[in-house]
Amino acid sequence: MATVGVALLWLSCVLIASVNGHGMALDPIARASRWRCNPSALPNYTDNELFCGGFQVQWGTYNGKCGVCGDNYGDARPRRHELGGMYGQGDIVRQYVQGSVIETRIRLTANHRGYFYFDLCNLDGGTEDESCFSRYPLQLVDGSRNWYLPSTATGEYRISLKLPESLTCSHCIFRWTYVAGNNWGYCEDGSGKLGCGPQETFKTCSDVAIVAPKDITPSFAYCTKTV
């Protein structure tokens, strides 16, 4: 009976805590958010809700799986925010110099603790799937992988990242992943606390180019207004 009680307590904590956070990548601007800076892009008025279909769908139905760009894993491919999908036109929104330190800008409209991490997929020599993103995990300037939210404040967060020294691409996908920390669960050491166990997850994809210094286009600009 005690075991059943603990299980029910765990489930109730997860359900209570699983209120969706919200966020978007503004620089480089994500596929779903391009309309905010360029009126030629198709509007997506829920561009801050790419949370893998929601916690219950991601973890209850698909055992943690998510579309590569934040869509419900169960959606037909190409999913809405993947190349070939409704918002996946592949328009290049940013140029970067290979090996440089870049600043990314993330806006959270609901902050549920946790951390961010970032990846690149080189479409010049691959396809838009998890194996492609796994080849280029991006690091913070201090060499670490994850960037932990310093508070529960909403608003914009700016994070500096180091691009790979050897990578150039006419079309890369920059991906932001946000793993929230608002659910109670079991940790690896068997203890239970907030932030352990399955968590709500966000993913967004942005289309970028990474070029040698001599190939940069100084006048390149996708956005026609500031967001």
C-alpha positions as CSV (number, residue, x, y, z in Angstrom):
1,M,0.0,0.0,0.0
2,A,2.9,2.4,0.8
3,T,4.3,1.7,-2.7
4,V,1.0,2.6,-4.3
5,G,0.9,5.8,-2.3
6,V,4.3,6.8,-3.4
7,A,3.5,6.1,-7.0
8,L,0.3,8.2,-6.8
9,L,2.2,11.0,-5.2
10,W,4.8,11.0,-7.9
11,L,2.1,11.0,-10.6
12,S,0.2,13.8,-9.0
13,C,3.4,15.9,-8.7
14,V,4.2,15.3,-12.4
15,L,0.7,16.3,-13.5
16,I,0.6,19.4,-11.3
17,A,4.0,20.6,-12.5
18,S,3.5,19.8,-16.2
19,V,2.1,23.1,-17.1
20,N,3.7,24.1,-20.4
21,G,6.5,26.6,-20.5
22,H,6.9,28.7,-23.6
23,G,9.8,30.0,-25.6
24,M,11.3,30.8,-28.9
25,A,14.7,31.4,-30.6
26,L,15.0,34.9,-31.9
27,D,18.6,34.9,-33.1
28,P,19.2,33.0,-35.2
29,I,15.4,33.3,-35.7
30,A,13.6,30.0,-35.8
31,R,11.5,28.7,-38.7
32,A,8.3,29.2,-36.7
33,S,9.2,32.8,-35.7
34,R,10.5,34.2,-39.0
35,W,7.3,36.1,-39.5
36,R,8.1,38.2,-36.5
37,C,11.0,39.8,-38.4
38,N,10.1,39.3,-42.1
39,P,6.5,39.7,-43.4
40,S,7.1,37.4,-46.3
41,A,7.2,34.4,-43.9
42,L,4.1,32.4,-43.0
43,P,2.8,33.4,-39.6
44,N,2.8,30.9,-36.7
45,Y,1.0,32.5,-33.8
46,T,1.9,29.7,-31.4
47,D,5.7,29.8,-32.2
48,N,6.5,29.6,-28.5
49,E,4.8,26.2,-28.2
50,L,7.2,23.7,-29.9
51,F,7.2,21.4,-26.9
52,C,7.0,18.0,-28.6
53,G,3.3,17.8,-28.4
54,G,3.3,18.4,-24.7
55,F,4.6,16.4,-21.7
56,Q,1.9,13.8,-21.7
57,V,2.3,13.1,-25.5
58,Q,6.1,13.1,-25.4
59,W,6.5,10.9,-22.4
60,G,3.1,9.2,-22.0
61,T,2.7,8.2,-25.7
62,Y,6.2,8.3,-27.3
63,N,8.5,7.5,-24.3
64,G,10.3,10.8,-24.6
65,K,10.6,11.0,-28.3
66,C,10.2,14.3,-30.1
67,G,10.2,15.6,-33.7
68,V,13.7,16.9,-34.6
69,C,12.4,20.5,-34.6
70,G,10.0,20.3,-31.7
71,D,6.9,18.9,-33.3
72,N,4.8,16.0,-32.0
73,Y,6.8,12.8,-32.8
74,G,3.6,11.1,-34.0
75,D,2.9,13.7,-36.7
76,A,3.4,12.6,-40.4
77,R,6.7,13.6,-41.9
78,P,7.8,16.1,-42.9
79,R,6.4,17.5,-39.7
80,R,5.3,21.2,-39.7
81,H,8.6,22.7,-38.7
82,E,10.9,20.3,-40.6
83,L,12.3,20.9,-44.1
84,G,9.4,20.5,-46.5
85,G,6.8,21.1,-43.8
86,M,4.5,24.1,-43.5
87,Y,7.2,26.3,-41.9
88,G,10.3,24.5,-43.3
89,Q,11.1,26.5,-46.4
90,G,14.8,26.4,-45.6
91,D,15.4,30.2,-46.0
92,I,18.8,31.1,-44.6
93,V,18.3,33.6,-41.8
94,R,21.9,34.2,-40.6
95,Q,25.5,34.0,-41.8
96,Y,28.3,33.1,-39.4
97,V,32.1,32.9,-39.7
98,Q,33.5,29.4,-39.1
99,G,35.1,28.9,-35.7
100,S,33.7,32.2,-34.4
101,V,32.0,32.9,-31.1
102,I,28.3,33.7,-31.7
103,E,25.6,35.1,-29.5
104,T,22.2,33.4,-29.6
105,R,19.1,35.1,-28.2
106,I,16.2,33.1,-26.6
107,R,12.9,34.6,-25.4
108,L,11.0,32.7,-22.6
109,T,7.4,33.7,-22.1
110,A,7.1,31.1,-19.4
111,N,10.1,30.0,-17.4
112,H,10.1,26.5,-16.0
113,R,13.7,26.3,-14.8
114,G,16.0,23.8,-16.4
115,Y,18.7,24.3,-19.1
116,F,19.4,24.9,-22.8
117,Y,21.7,23.2,-25.2
118,F,22.4,23.7,-28.9
119,D,23.4,21.6,-31.9
120,L,24.2,22.0,-35.6
121,C,23.2,19.7,-38.5
122,N,25.2,20.1,-41.7
123,L,22.7,19.6,-44.6
124,D,25.5,19.8,-47.1
125,G,26.5,16.3,-46.2
126,G,23.5,14.9,-44.3
127,T,19.8,14.8,-43.7
128,E,17.7,16.5,-41.0
129,D,17.7,13.8,-38.4
130,E,19.1,13.2,-34.9
131,S,22.2,11.5,-36.2
132,C,23.0,14.7,-38.1
133,F,22.6,16.9,-35.1
134,S,24.7,14.5,-33.0
135,R,27.8,15.3,-35.1
136,Y,28.0,18.9,-34.0
137,P,27.0,19.5,-30.4
138,L,27.8,23.2,-29.6
139,Q,29.7,24.3,-26.6
140,L,29.5,27.4,-24.4
141,V,32.6,29.5,-24.4
142,D,33.8,27.9,-21.2
143,G,33.7,24.5,-22.9
144,S,30.5,23.2,-21.1
145,R,27.5,21.8,-22.9
146,N,24.5,22.9,-21.0
147,W,23.4,26.5,-20.1
148,Y,21.4,26.5,-16.9
149,L,18.8,29.2,-16.3
150,P,19.9,31.5,-13.6
151,S,16.4,32.4,-12.4
152,T,12.7,31.8,-13.1
153,A,12.4,35.2,-14.8
154,T,10.8,35.5,-18.2
155,G,12.3,37.6,-20.9
156,E,15.3,37.3,-23.2
157,Y,18.5,35.4,-22.5
158,R,21.7,35.8,-24.5
159,I,24.1,32.9,-24.6
160,S,27.6,32.8,-26.3
161,L,28.5,29.7,-28.2
162,K,31.7,28.5,-30.0
163,L,31.3,27.3,-33.6
164,P,33.4,24.4,-34.8
165,E,36.7,25.4,-36.3
166,S,36.5,23.1,-39.3
167,L,32.8,23.4,-40.2
168,T,31.6,25.4,-43.2
169,C,28.2,24.9,-44.7
170,S,25.9,26.6,-47.2
171,H,23.0,25.2,-45.2
172,C,23.2,24.2,-41.6
173,I,20.4,23.8,-39.1
174,F,21.0,25.5,-35.7
175,R,18.8,23.8,-33.1
176,W,17.9,25.1,-29.6
177,T,16.7,22.6,-27.1
178,Y,15.2,23.6,-23.7
179,V,14.8,20.9,-21.1
180,A,12.6,22.3,-18.3
181,G,13.2,21.5,-14.7
182,N,9.7,22.0,-13.3
183,N,8.7,18.3,-12.8
184,W,9.4,16.2,-9.7
185,G,11.0,12.8,-10.5
186,Y,13.6,10.3,-9.5
187,C,17.3,11.1,-9.9
188,E,20.1,8.7,-10.9
189,D,21.1,8.2,-7.3
190,G,17.5,7.0,-6.4
191,S,16.5,10.2,-4.6
192,G,13.5,12.2,-5.7
193,K,13.4,16.0,-6.3
194,L,12.3,18.7,-8.6
195,G,14.1,18.7,-11.9
196,C,14.9,14.9,-12.0
197,G,13.2,12.4,-14.2
198,P,11.2,13.1,-17.4
199,Q,10.8,16.8,-18.2
200,E,9.0,19.0,-20.7
201,T,11.2,19.7,-23.8
202,F,11.3,22.4,-26.4
203,K,13.1,22.3,-29.8
204,T,13.4,24.9,-32.5
205,C,15.3,24.9,-35.8
206,S,16.9,27.8,-37.6
207,D,18.5,27.8,-41.1
208,V,21.9,29.3,-41.2
209,A,25.1,29.4,-43.3
210,I,28.6,29.1,-41.9
211,V,31.4,30.4,-44.1
212,A,35.1,31.1,-44.2
213,P,36.0,34.7,-43.3
214,K,36.7,35.6,-47.0
215,D,33.2,34.4,-48.0
216,I,31.1,36.4,-45.6
217,T,28.5,38.7,-47.2
218,P,28.6,41.9,-45.2
219,S,25.2,43.1,-46.5
220,F,23.4,39.8,-45.8
221,A,20.2,40.3,-43.8
222,Y,17.1,38.2,-43.7
223,C,15.2,40.1,-41.1
224,T,13.6,43.4,-42.2
225,K,12.7,44.5,-38.7
226,T,14.0,44.0,-35.2
227,V,12.3,41.6,-32.8
